[in-house]
């Protein structure tokens, strides 16, 4: 809508419209959806901000608004290059902006498998927020995390949201509440509140392996709601006194990076994993593409679910000996606290680390130093 509006009006008239909106309201809380969309478009286009400051009296008349626009442009920048561009404009126009430093995530906090998945997630998020299209084709960028319990699926999603400085909403299939529940807000009400409070964000739908298509109304309602959210085509009227609006739909479609995850325990059993070619992080050259093909043929993950995500699932492998050795180094703990060989054999992944550290802490309490007695 906005590109067409700008083309129809021309840059000069479009900027007059922007100035009218700014004079009538703060860009933080515009009154109407059109105003909201125009301001949102403006802060995502540094070139238009440059033109706005160059051809209007905004800097002289309302410098605080100019600063607010630049700070929001930096906050919502889709890449490092855009952030540099925004900083350059602020410097050229001598705007006293306070740019929040983007959080950087150290890959030392990850296993090798987690680090690869995190980097892929970060790239997909950048692609999504830049428009998710290439050569005129709308791209499918919903990532799906697949891995055994305890390998850090939630951990890397939290790290991604932190690195992007975006709010995170985690929804789980087991906690999914169908419309009509009286005791607590429904899942869609929770999502609606998140969309109303945040311009952009990350929605993480976990435990997708718990989906079961039972032939009853409750199960069908859960599947309908869940797939509607993943497809970003929610058919929901909203809670009483708080209707679902076109603005909620627009944000869900264009401003929310959606990530799915599941364990699918059958994939990691001693009998199934080797036949599928998945032997853990010590297995050497793991054929991920071959693994995906075998999983599809085995029907472990339902097609109606898997087809809603990017085909290159992010596979998180179980912790191996080298992973436990790296954890000991990175945490700077006594090497005798964690046995990498035992940990790799346990299949517990990070839960083995938690258990070992808990036992070490309890041992210190049970046998205090003589000097402290």
N, C-alpha and C positions, 0 to 999 in steps of 0.2 A: 504493500500500500504506500509506504513512505517514499520509495524510489520513484514511483509513478507520480506522487504528489509533488515531489521536488522537481521532476522533469517538466511537469505541467506548469508549475509556477515560475520556474527558473530560480537560480540561486538567490538573487536579490529579493524577490518576493517571499521566498521560503524563509530567508533570514528575518524579514519583517514579521512573518508569522511567529517565528521563534521568539523574537524580541517582545511581541505582544503577550505571549505566554509567560515569559520571564517577568514582565512587568505586572502581570495579573496574579502571579503565584510563585512560590519557591520551587525550584526544580526537584526538591526532595519529595514533595507531596502534591503533584498536580491534581486538579479537581476532576478532570474527565479523562477517559481512556485515550483520546486523540492526543491530548497534551502529554500524557504519560509516554505514549509511543514516540512522539516527536523528540522529547527531551532524551529518551532512551536512545533514539537513533543518533542524536547529536553527540552524546558523550562517547559513542562507539566510532565516531568519525573525526579524528584529529584535524583533518583537512578542513572540515566545515567549522570546527571551533576556531581554527586559524583565520578563516574568512570572516567569521562572526566578529572576532576582536579587531580585525583589520578594517572592516567596512561599516561598523556601527559605533555608537558612543557608549557601548556597554561598559568598557573599562573605566570610563570617566564617571558614568552615571551610577553604576552598581558594581564596583570592583569586587564586593564580597560574593556576588553571584558568579562572576567570572572565576574566582578562586574555587568556589564550590564545584563548578562544572569541570574544571581541570582536575581537581582531586578525585571526582567520581570517574572521570575518563581514565585516570591512572589506575584506580581501584578495579575497574571493569575491563582493563586492557586484555586482549586475547593472547598477547605474546610479549616477550621481552622487547622485541623491536618496536612495538606500538608504545610500550611504556617509555622507551627512549625518545620517541617522537613527541609524546606528551610533555616530557620533561624539557625538551628543546623549545617547544612553544612557550611554556611557562617562563623559561629563562629569557627568551627573546622579548616577551611582553612585561618582564619584570614583575611577575605575579608571585606574591609571598605564599606559595603553596606548601602544605605539609604533606609530603607523600609518604604513606605508610610503607615501610620496607616489606617487600614480599618475603614470606617465610620460605626458607630453603630447607629441604629435607636431606639429611645426610644418608647416603646409601649404605653406610656402615651399620645402620640399624636394621638392615634387611639381610635375609639369606640371598644367595645368588638368584634363586627362582623368584623371590619376592621383588628383587631389584629390577629384574627384566619385566615383570608384570606391572610394577609401579611406573616404569618409564613408558611402557606401552599405554597405560591408562592416561598418563599425563599428555602424551601426544594425541590420543583420541579426544580428550577434553578440549585441547586447544583447537583441534579440527572442528569439534562440535560448536564451540562458541564463536568460531569464525564463519559459520554458516553451513558447514557439513555438506558442501556440494563441490563437484569437480567436473569440468567439461560439460556443465549443464545437467549432471546426474546427481540426484539427491542420494547421499551416502547413508549407509546403515552403520551407525557408530555406537549403538548400545553395546557395551562390553559385557561379557559373561565370565565370571571367575569360577573356575572349577578346580577343586582340590580337596584332599582329605581333611578331616577335622584337625584344627590346631595349627594349620600352616600359615595363618596370618591374613586371611581374606579381609576381615574387618580392619585389621591393622593397616593394610596398605590403602584402603579406602579412606580411613581417618587421616592418614598421612597426605593423601591427595587433596582432600578438602582443606587441610591446614596449609598446604603449599600454595593452593589457589586462593587462600583467604576467603573461602566460601562456606556458608552454613551447610550442615549435613543433616538430612533426615533419614533415619534407618527404619525401614519397615520389614517385618518378618512375616512369613506365611503363617506360622503358628499363632501369631498374635492378631492376624487379620480379622477384623470384626465386620460382619455384614451390616448393610444399612438396616436400621430398625432397632439396633441394640439400645436399650434405654439407660443402662448403668454407666456406660463410658462413651466418650466420643468415638464415632466410627472411624475406620481407617481413612475414608475419603474426607471426613471432617478434619482429621489431623493434617492430611495433605493440603486441604483448602487453607487452613490457617498458615501453614508453611509458605504457600504461594502468596498469600496476602501480605505476609511480613517480610518477604525477601524478594528482591528483584531477580537475583540469580541464585543458584544453589546446586547441591548434589543430592540426589535421592538414591539410596542404596536399598534394594529389595533383596533380602537374604532368605536363606532356607528354601529356595525354589525346589529343592529335591523333595520337599514335603507335600508338594501338590499331589492330590489324589482326586481323580474324577469320579467320585461316587455318584450314584444315581439318586441324589436327593437335593432338595431345594437349597439347603445351606451350602453344600459343596458347589453347586452350580453358580450360586451368587458370588462365592469367593472367587471362582475362576473368571467369571464375567468381570468383576471389579479389577482383579489383578491384571488380566490381559488388557483391559481398557486403559489402565495406568501405563503399562508398558508401551501400548500403541499410541499413547498420548491423545486418546479420543474418549475422554471420560464423559459419560452421559449421566449427569448428577445435578439435581435441582438445588442442592445445598441445604444447610440446616435452617430451621425456622428462624427468620429474622436475619439470616446471613446467606443470601443466595449465591450460587456459583455463577460467575459472570464470564463474559468473553475475555476479560483480562486474565482470569485464572487459567483459561484454556490456552491463551497466547503465551503465558509464561511457562506453562507445562511443555508446550511444543518447542519453544525457542530459547528458554532461559534455564532449563533444568537438565543437567547432565545426569542421565539415569544409568545405574550400574546394577546388574543382577549377579547373584552368587548362589551356589549350592554345593553340597558335598557328594551326594550320590554314592553312598557307602559301598554299594555293589562293585564300583570301579576299583576299590582299593583292597578288596579281600585277597587273601593269599592265593585263591584259586582263579579269580578273575583277572587281577592286575597283570600277571605274567602273560596270560593269553592275549591281552590287549596290548602288550608291549610296554607297559608302564612299570618300571622296576625301581623307582625311587631316584634320588639325585645322584646316587653312586653308579647308576647304570650306564654311564658313558654317553654315547650319541643316541639321544632319545628322538625317535621319529614322531614329532607332534602331529604332523598331517596324517600319517598312517594311523595314529591313535584316534584322531577325530573320526576318520572313516569307519574304523572298527566300532566305535561307540555308537555311531549313527546306525550301522547295520544291526547292532545288538539291541537297539531300541531302548537303551538305558535311560536316555533323556528324551522325553516326548517331543516329537517333531513340532507340534503346535506351540511348544515353548521355545525350543532351540532356534526355530526359524525367525523369532522376533529379535534375535541378537546378531551381532557381527559374527561371521563364520569362523574367524580366528579366535576361538575361546582362549582366555588367558589361563593356562594350566599351571597350577602351583604344585610343585612336587614336594613330597614328604622330606623332612630334615634328614640329611645324611651325615656321615662322620665329619666331613669338612665343614658342614654348617655348624655343628656343635662346637668344633674347634674354634671357628670364627666367633661364635657367641662368647666363649670363654675369654678370648682375646679382647673383644670389643667391650665387654662388661668389666674387664679387669679383675676377674674373680680368681680365687684359688683353683688351679687346674684340677685338683682332686675333688672339687665339688661336683663336677659333671663328668661322667664317663661317656665320651663320644660314641664308642662302640656299642655300649649298652643302650644309649639313647636312640641310635639309629635302628637297633633291633626292636626297640619297644613300640615303634610306630605312633608314639604319643605326640611327637613334634614339640611345639612350645610347651605343652602341658608337662613334658618330661623336665624341661628347664624350670618351670614353676615348682614342680614337686621337689627337685633337687635343691633349689634355693630355700624352699620352705623347711625341708629337713635339716639343712645346714643352720638356718636361723634357730630352729627349735633346739638343736644340739648345743648351740652357744648358750641358750637360756638355761638348759638343763645342767650344763657343766661350766658355770661362771669361773672367771679367773680367781685364783686364791687371793690375790690382792684386793679383789672387790668384795670378798666375804666378810 
